[in-house]
Amino acid sequence: MIIIHVMSNGTKLLPRHIAPAVRAAMRTMPVVIVTGARQTGKSTLVHHLLPGPRMRYLTLDDYDTLDRIRREPAALLQARWPVVVDEVQRSPGVLVAVKREVDRSRRPGRFLLTGSANLALLKSVSESLAGRAAYFELHPLTVSEIAGHAATGPWDRLLTDPGRLRSPGRHLDDLPNRLFRGGFPGAALVRGDAHRRFWLDGYVRTYLERDLRDISTVADLADFRRLMRMAALRTGAMVNQTDLSRDAGMPQPTVHRYLNLLEATCLIHRVPGYAINRTKRLIRTPRLFWCDTGLAAHLAGVESPLELRGSGMGGFLLENLVLLDLLAWSETCTPRPAVCYWRTSTGEEVDFVVETSGKVIPIEIKSSQKPSLHDARHVQTFLSEYGALAPFGLLLHNGKELERIAERVWAVPLGTALGL
């Protein structure tokens, strides 16, 4: 199904991996909610899931519609066809009216709600749609989607039996350029670094000047932007809010609040540390990643792929790229796998740990084209620590050979892992 149209030397048509899962949810649930950062393609997805006149479409970016739905939500929400409410975070009270309508009739597919904020994290959402709604997050384009496939990487097979994948595999060509352009359609699918910079600068300005006001009051936008830059420079790092407060020159409670706002508006992801006891994960310092590698590079002041090569951020942005692919894949899984990282008090660490189907799979990521046993040493330590719970580990690299590099460690090309 085509859901992204890009006009650049013709029309480029791109399908999205999440579309079949959203359609399936609409056949069984009365409410489906699709959230995600601005400009990931939510509105376009909606129009192709419900083409033509078979829906009532209400966008709360339109001030007249926003005013009407605040005054008379019941009248606008009653319809024969599915009702779509776009950018629902602009009037969270709509969810109360949706709940009332659903309690009157639980017909599947009645409401498709989209928003540029994670509704579960917003304090202003006072009514729960628990048991009435299916939730999805639409991430920016994956590497495979940019290549024209409605897919993520083949994580189902990689996390079950990587030996089933063919070798030689695919490497990621021109890696700095891929990381720099990111996955927002408006930046990733055009030519020219200058255009991307202008687009991303406009994106940040719109976010600061309009989107933040939908969910919270920020007294000093300059402080908020400085915090975004500081957070971007820490992409992939374990973020200590006290240190960030000192470096940003603002109170720690303000830093805490601003990070929560970035997470609520789907711009950052905080990855918890892995522990068998899930309660312990809550007290471990999370690693911070961004919703898009191009946005992270832009906020950090990186202005070109060439500059990215010498910035020291390349390895962390590569990890960020793999994380986003894992998150996009997990959105269509039931139950959804957990993605964590692992680090010991003695400094041994694994980039990501995926918990799925009763097992945990450690994943280490290297940009080199020739993986070595040394690269896999922390994966082997993890496997020894968790025994039968961790049957094997993955070492992702930018070469072409898929091979068993150690008894329980598979070396997998990045291109193969990301669905090329």
N, C-alpha and C positions, 0 to 999 in steps of 0.2 A: 504494500500500500504506500502510495506516494504522499509524503507530508511535509516536505521542504522543497520550495521552489527557489532557485537562485538564478538571477539574470546576470550572466557574465559570459559574453561570447556565446550566447545561446541559452537554453534553459537546462539547468542541471536538476535532476529529480532524485531525491534521497528518501529512502524509507527509514523508519525508526523501529528499533528493537522492541520498545515497550508497547507499541500499538496493539498487537494481538492480545496481550494480557489485560489492557484497559478495556478492550471490547468484550473480552470474556467476563470481566467483572461486571460490566453493565448488563449482562444477561442474567446475572444472579443477585445483584445487590441494588437496592433502591437509590443509593447515593455512591458516586465514585468521585474521589477527590484527587486531582493531579496538582502537585505543588512543584516548585523548582525556582531557581533564580530567574530574573527577568531575561528575556531574549533567548531562552533555550528552545522555544518552539511550541509552547503549550497551546496557544491560540490556533496555530496552524494544525496541530494534531487534532484539536476538537473539530475543526471544520472538515477534516477528512474522515473522522470517525462518524460524523453525523452530517453527511453532505446535503446540499439543497435545502428544501423547505421543511425537512423532517426534524426541526428543533426550534425552540425559542432561544435566541441568543441575546444575553444581556451582558454588556461589558461595563464594569463600574469605573473604568477609565473615562467614560462619558459622564459628565457632571449632571446632566438632566436625568439619566438613568439612575445614577447614584442617589440623587435627591428623591426620585419616585420610589425606589426600593426601600429607602429609609422610612418613607411616609406610609406606603401601602404595599408591603412585601407580599401579602397573601394574594393580592390581585395579579401581580406579575408572575408569581410562582405557580399559579394554576394554569395548566395547559394540557392539551391532548398529547402533544409530542414531548420528548425530553426537553428539560429546561437547562440551559447552560448559563452559569454565572461566572464570568471571567473577572479575575483580580478580586476575589471575594474578601481578601483581607482588608480591603478598603471600607467594608461595612460588616464586621463580624456578627452584628445582630441578625444578619440574614440567616445565619445558621439556626437561630431559634425558630424562625419561620419555616425553614426547611424541615427541621425536626417535627414541627407540628403537622406539616403536610405528609410526611412519611408515616407518622403515627396514625393518620387517617387512612392511608393506603400505602402498602409496602410493595407496590408494583415494581419489578426490576427496571433499572435504567431510567428512573424518573428525573434524577438530577446528576449533572456532571459539573462539578465545581473546580475552578482552577485558581491558583494564587501564587504570588511571588514570595510567600512566607510559609514556613512550617506551622500549620495551624495548631498542632499539638504543643508548640512552644510559646504560643502567644497568651499572655495573661488575660487579654481582652475577650478570649473565647470562653464564655461562661457555660455554654450548653455543650454537652458531649453527644457525638453521633455514634457512640460505641454500639456495636451490633447492627448499625444501620448503614455503615459506609466502608468502602475499600479505599485504601490510601496508596498512592504511588508518588514517587519523586522523579521528575524528568530532568536528567542531567544534560549538559552540553553534548554535542556529537561525539561519539566514540571514534576511535581510529578506523574501525570497520565501517561505521556509518559514513564517515567522510569518503571512504573508498566506494560507497554505493551499496553496501549490504545492510540489511535490517538485522544487525547482529552486534554482539560484543565478542570478546574472546571466547574460545571454546572451554570455558571454565568447568562445565559439567564433566567433560572428559579429562581435563587436566587434573582436577581434584579427585578423580576416581581411578584412572589408569592412563597416565601420560604416555605410556609405551604404545598406545593405540594411534597416536598421531604420527603423521608421516614425517620422514626426514629424507633429504635436508628440508629445513623449515625456511621461514622468512625472517630477515632482519629488518630493522627500522632504518630506512635510508634517510639521510639529512635530518638526523635527530634534533639538533638545535632548532631548526626551522619548524619542525612539528611541535616542539614544546612551546616555541614562541607564539605560534598562531593559535594554539589552543583549540577549543571546540565550539565556541559560540558561532552559530552560522554566519552572523554579520561580520565576524572577523576571520573565521577559518576558511571561508569559501570565496575569498576575494584575493586578488593579486596586489602585492605592494605593501611593504612594511609601513609606509607613511599612512596609507588608508587605515590599516589596523590600529595604528596609534591614535588617529583621530576618532575612530569608532570607540575604542576602549576609553579614551578620555571623556567622550560624551556619555558613555555608559556610567562611568563613575560619577560624573556630575549629576546625571539624572537620578542615580541612586541616592546621592547625598541630599539633593535639593527637593526630591519628591517622595521617593519610595519610603525613606525612613519615617517620614511624617505620617504614613499610613498606620504605623504600629507604635510609635513612641516619639517623645520630644527629645531632641538633642540640642542642647543650648549652644554648643560651639562646634560648628561643622569643621573648622580648621583642626581642632583637637581630634575629631573623629577621623579625619583623613590622615592625620599623622599616625594615629593608632593603626589604621589600615596598612600604611607603609611599613611600620614596625613589624606588624604581623606577617606581612608578605616576605620581609627579609628573614623571617623565622620559619618559612615553609619547611615542613618536615621535622621541625624541632619539637622537643618537649617544652611546652610553654609554661614557664613559671610566671604567674601574674604579678608577683612582687617585683621581679626583675624587669618585666615589661613596663610596669608602672614607673619604675625609676628611670628607665631609658626614654620613655615617652614623655616624662615630666608631668604626669597627671596622677591623681589619687587612685589607689588600688581598687576601691569600690567602683570608680568610673571605668577603669579598664575591664573589670569583671562585667559590668553592665554592657559596655560596648561589644565585647566578645560575644555575649549572649545575643545581642542584636544582630551581629554578623551571622551567627549560627541560625537564628530564627528566620532571617531573610535568605537562607540557603547559600550564602556566599562562602562560608567555611565549614569544614568537617573536622570534628575532634575525635581522633581514634584512640580508644582506651588501651591500656596495657593489659596483656593477657594474663589471666590466672584461672585455675580450675574453679576456685571459689569465685563466683560472679560478683559477690558483694565486694571483694577486694579490688575489682576492676574500678569501682567507683572512686576509690581513694588514690589511685595511681595517676600520676601526671599524664594527661593525654598529649598526643602529638597533633600538631595543627597542620591542616592542609586546606587548599582552596578549591572552589567549585570548578576552576578552570586554570590551566597552566599559563595561558596567555594573559589572563587577568592578573595572576600572581606576579608574573614577570613585569608587567606594566606598572603595577603598584610599587614594585621594588626598584623602579627606575631603569630597568633594562630596556634599551630602545632598539635592539636588533639581534638577530640570531648570532652574529659575530660577537657582539658584546656579551651575549649569554654564555658563550664558550669560556670567556675569561672571568665570569662573575662568581664562580663557586656555587651557583645555584642549580647547575645542570642536573646533578645527581638527585637532588631533592625534588626537582620538578619531574624527573623521570619516575620517581616513586609516586608522585602525585598523579601522574598520568595512569599508572597501573591501578592505583587505588580507585580512580574514577571509573575505570572499566569494570573493576570488581563490584563497585556500588551499583552501576547500571545493570550489570548481570543479576545482582541479588534482588533487584526490584521485581523481577519476574519469577522468583523462586518462592515456593511455599513448603515449609516455613523459610523465612529469609535468613540466610547465613549471617553470622557475626564476623566482622573484620576487626582484628586487634593488631597490636604490635607486641613484641616480647623483648624485654631487657632485664638483665640480672644486675645485682648489686656490684658484681665484679666487671661489668662493662660488656658482657656478651649480649648481642642483640640480633634480632631477626626483623626485617622490615615489616612484614605482615604475617599474621596468622589467621587463617580462615577456618571457622568452626562450622562444619556442615555434616549432616547425616551421621552424627555421633562420633565424628573424628575431627582432628585438628591437623591442618596442613601448613607448615611453615614455608614462607616464600621470601627469598632473598633476591635483590635486583642489582645487576651490574651493567654498566654501559659498555664494558669491554667486549671484544669479539672473540676472545679466547678464554673461556672460563677455566678456572683451576680448582684443585682440591682446597687450596687456601681460601678461595672465595666461598667455599661451602662449609667452612669449619664451624660456624655458629649454627647453621642448619643441622649439622651432625650433633652438636651439643644439645640442641632442642630435642632431636629425635631420641637421644639417649635419655634425656630427662623424662620424657612423657611416654616412652615405650609403645605399647600396643595402641594407645590412643592416637599416636602419630605414626601411621604406617610408612610414610615417605615424605620427602620435602622437595621443593622446586627451587632451582637456581635459574633465574631468567637472565639472559645475556643477549648481546646484540650481534652474535654470530649467526650461522645458518644450521649448525648441527644440533639435532635433538638426540641426546645420548644419556645413558646412565653413567654419571661421572663418579659415583661412589655406590656402595651397596644399596642404600636407600635414598639416594639423591639423584634426581633427574635434572639435567641441564637442558633448558628449553629456550629456543630463540624468542626474542621479544615480539617480533612480527607475528610469529605463530600464536603466541599467548594472547595477542591483542586482536586476532582475527583477520590478518592479512593473508 
